[in-house]
């Protein structure tokens, strides 16, 4: 009996397991490794960071979807993949051998070598970090009541990418709650984003982009661009504007780090040829170093046909890759012809700026406002359905489509 080891219980990893359980029922042994006994919706971390919902409203236990007759869960930290010996090294357990390996270890945020970023800024790449941001914000609001130092009311987000914008929107919507804690007016709480990229939200153009930027402005979120972070201290963020040597400073009690996205450090530690933790995979989503290793989601790169850049790593793409990998593995185990090369079909993207406002595009059409917000929640529910099925979708899904 073949052993399939899956690293990571995010969108790519868990979807692969669920698909393999259906396609190869009791024909293989599956070992799922994750540092948590639960799956959480990464695209909803901003809900936790803003205090809008506890993590239990966007997560569920892995045991609820695993078939114990063929799948074993190992809760541990992956340290390294031994490609030559076909084994995975873990922090607390003995190495695990595999016939096929699926790597879906997700992304991390690096400090990019910027002074003080690691020590003085709060990243948001997992549940614990999102909870740390929420707890820090609460502490800052309460601290203002004691010393009335306005830095406690200042929130600076380093970075203005897709997830940073959604986080900023959620924090803006939570202003009244924060203001009550601090004993101030909601308008006294400032949210600023520092963006060094030449284009904000590059997935949108024209009127749709204008609408999205309008939502950000309407929520009193200030975007400073092109601004390059130079240092993060324990009370402020220092930056330079493009074509300027002048150092500017923003006092801020809450400094959030949303820059330096890269694939899991396990990729580099294992010796894969990579760029920022991402590997250019084969037509079958396997590693150049071994055709028995599938690299999915944030640890992989797949080029956009006819372009010089890869597809952005999204939950939608991770689920698509998982479906393909499961199909390919089944074919190989059953000694059948492998499917034709992987092709990604982008169905669109939606950015939420608060609970009831969003901008998005899907199937060639643009969507705004409540309709886009409803579409965002449908996307969330679709991902839940693919990994957790009906039970988990009903348990933690978003059905408040117009609220």
N, C-alpha and C positions, 0 to 999 in steps of 0.2 A: 504493500500500500504506500502510495506516494504521500509525502509530507509537504504541505504548503504553509509557509510561515508568512504572516502579514504583519507588518510593522506600522502601527498607528491606527487609531480607531476614529479618524476624522471622516470626511466625506468619501475620499478615495478608498481608504483602507476598509472601513466598515461596509461600504457598498460592495466591494470585492468579496468580502466574506459572505454577505447575504446572498449575492448572486451565485457563488460557488456552492453554497448549501443547497440551492435549488437545482443547479445544473449537475452536480456530482454527489447526489445524496448518498452518504455513507460509503462512497467509493474512494475517498481520500481522508487524510487526517489534516485538519486545519488548526494552526496555532496562531492566535491573535495576541500581539504584544502591545500594550499601551501603559502609560504611567498612571492612568486613571481607570477606575472600573466603570466609567460612564462616558457616553458620547455627548458632546455639546455642539451646538450650532455656532460655528466660528463667526458667521455673518451677523450674529446677534449679540456679540460681546458688548457692543455699545449700550445695550439695554441694561446690562449688569453694571457697567462702569458709571452710568448716569443714575443708578439707583432706581430705575423704572421698574425692574423686575429682578427677583433673585435668580441665581443660576439654575435653580430647579425648574424654572419656567421655560428654559431653553435647552434642557438636557434630559437624558434618561439612562437607566442602567443598561450596560451592555448585555447582562445576563437575560434581559427581556427579549433579545432578538437572536441570541446564539443558540444553536442546536447542540446541546450537550453530548449527543451521541456521536458527533463528529468534530466538534470545535472546542478547543481548550483556550481559556483566557489566562494570560500571564500578565500580572500587573507589575511592571518594572520599567526602568529607564534603559533604553538602547544606548550602548556605548560605541559599538563598532560592528561593521559587517566584514567578516573574513571571507573575501571573495574566493580565494584559492581553495580554502577548506570547506566552503559552502556552509558556513556557520555564523550565527549572530551572537555577539558578546553582549551580556547584560550586566547591570550594576550589581544586582542582588542574587541572581540565579546563575546556574551553570549555562554554558553556551548551548544554543539550540541549533541543531542541524536541519537542513532543508533540501528538498528536491527543487522546489520553485520558491522564489522569494518575491513578495510584493512590498514595495517600500512606499508608504504614504505618510511620512513623518511630519508633513506640514512645514510651516515657516517660523522664523524667529526675527527679532529686530536687533540689529547690531548698532553699536554706538558710533560707528564710522570714524573712530579715532578722535572724536570731538571731546575736548576736555570737560569733565564733569557730567557728561551725559549718563554714564552708567550709575554714578553715585547719586545724582540729584534730579533725575527725570524718571517718570513712571511710564514704562512701556505697556502696551496692551496687545498681547498675543495669545493669552489663554485665560481661563476662568479666574485663577488666583490673581493674576495681574489686574484683571478688570475689577475684581473685588477690592484690591488694594487701592485703585484709583477712587472708587466709591467711598471707601473708608477715609481716605486722605481728604477728599472734598468735604465730607461731613466734619472732620476734625478742623479744617480750615474755617468753615463757617462758624463753628462754635468758638474758635480762637478769636474771631473778630469781636464777638460779644465782650471779650475780656480786655483786649488792648486797642480795639478800633484801628488797627493798622490795615490800610486799604489793600496791602499786598495779598491779604487772605481772600479778598474778593476777586482777585485777578487770576484768570486761567489762560495759560499759553500752551498751544499745541504745536509742537515742532513737526512740521509736515502737513501737507494739505491734499493727500491722495484720497482715493475713494473712501476708504474706511475712516480716515481722519475726518472727512466731511460729515459722514454719518454720525460719528461720535460727537462732533461739534453741534450738530443739529439736536441730538438727544440732550446734551448738556444745556443748550439754549432753552429747550422746552422744560427742563427741570429747574430753571431759574427761580420760579416762585417758591418751590420747595426749599431750595438752598437759601433764598432770601429770608424765609420764615425762620430758619435755623440761626441765621446771622442777625436777624432783627433789622433788616434793611429793605429797601425797595428792590424789586427784581432788576431794574435798570442799572443798579449800582454794581452788579456782577458783570465783569467784562470777560469776553472770550475772544482771543486773538490767535490767528494761525500764521505760522511762518512758512512760506513756500518758496523754494529755490528753483522750481521748474518753470520753463517759459510758458507752458500752457496748463491751465487748470481744467480738470475733468476732460482729458483728451478724447474720451469715448463719445462725447457730445459735440455737436457743431450747431451753428446758426441760432435759430430761435429757441431750440431746446436748451442749448448752453446758456443763452441769455436768461431763460426762465430759471434754470438751476442756480445761476449766480444771483438772480433776483431773490430766490428763496433764502440763500445764505445771508444776503444783505438785510432782508426783511426780519431775520432772526437776530439782528444786531451782532453778527459774527464778522469781525474784521479780519480780512486776509491781507497780510503784508507780503508783497512779492515784487521783484525777485529778491528774497532775503535769504542769507546764508548764515546758519547758526555757527557761532564761533566758540561759545562756551556756555555751559549751564552751571550756575552756582546754586547754593542752597536757598537763594531768595530771588533769583532773577534769571533771565535768558539774555545773552549778549549776541548780537548779530551784525552783519554788514549787508548793505544793499549792493546790488550789482553795480559794478563800475565805481565803487566808492570804498575808500579805506577807513572811513569813519565808523567807529564801533558805537553801536546804539544798544541801549539796555531797557528791558521791560521788567519791572519788579513783578514777581508773581509767586504766590504761595503754592499754586498747583502748576507743575511743569510736566506735560505729558509728551512722551516720545513716540512718534509715529513715522519714523524714517529708518532707512537701512534695511528694508525687507530682503530676506534671503532664505534659501532653503535650509533644512536642518543641518547643523554642524556635523552630524553623523556622516553625511556625504563626503565632506572633506577629510574627516578622520579615517574613512574607509579606503581612501585612495582613488575614488572615482574622478575622472577628468570632468571638471565642473567650472561654472562661473557663478560665484556668489551662491553656492550650494545647490545649483541647478545643473542637471545633466541633459545634453542634447541626445534624446533617445532615438532608437531605431524606428522603423515603420511599424513595428509590433510593440512599441513602448518599452523595449528592453534596453539594458545598459550596453554600451560598447564593449565593456569588459566581460560581460557574461550574458548570454541569451536566456539564462534561467532567472535573471533578476529583472523585475518590472519596476519601473520608477514612475510614480503617478503623482499628479497634483503639483504641489509647490516645489518638489524636488526635481521636476522635469521641465524641459523646454520643448515645445513643438512649434515649428515655424508656420507662420501664416502663408498659405500658398501664394507665390509670386511676390512676396515681400521679404525684407531683410530683417524682420523682427519676429519674435515668437508671440503666440497668443498670450494674453494676460491670464494668469492662473486664477481661476474663479471656482466656486463650488460647482457651478454648472459643468465646467470642463472636467473637474475631478470626478464627478459622477459618471460622465461620459467615458472617461478613460477607464474607470473601474469596470464598467459593463464590457468594454472591449477586452480588457485583460482577462476577465473571467471566461469570456468566450474563447479566447486564444488558449488559455491553460486547459480548458475542457477538451479542445480539439487535440492538443498535444498528448494529453493523458489517454484519450481514446484512440490515438494513432490515426487521426483524421487530418484532412487537409486544413491548414491554418487559414483563418479569414484573411481577406485582402487587407492592405495596410490601413492603419487608423486614420480616419478623417474626422475632423471636428466641425460640427455645424453650430455656429453661434446663434442662439435664439434671442439674444438681447441682454440688456443690463438696466437695472433701476437703482438709483441712488436716493435714499430716504433722507429728508432733512426735517426730522421730527416725526411724530406719530401719524399725521394725516396729510403730509405734503411730501411729494417726491417728483422726480423727473426720470424718464426712462425711454428706452426704445426697445421694441420687440417686433420681430417679423416684418421689419421694414417700416414700422410706424412709430411715431413719437407719442409719448403719453405724459400728461402733466397733472399736478394736483392730487385730488382724491382718487382719481382713476389710477394714477401711477402708484399711489400709496397702496391701493388694493392689490395691484399687480405685484408689488413687492411682497406682500403677505402671502399671496398665492405661490410665489416662487419659494418662499420659506416653507410653506406647507408641502410643496412638491418634493423638496429635498428631504423633508421628514418622512414622507411616504416612501421614498426610494430606499432609505436606510432603516427606518423603524416600522414601516407598515402602518396599517390603519390605527392600531392601538396607540402607538406613540404620537401619531399625528393628531388624534383626538385629544390626547393628554396634554401636549405642549405646543400645539399648533397655534397659528394666528388666524382667528376667524372674525376678528373685529375689523372687517374690511373697510368700514367707513367711519371708524371712531378712533 
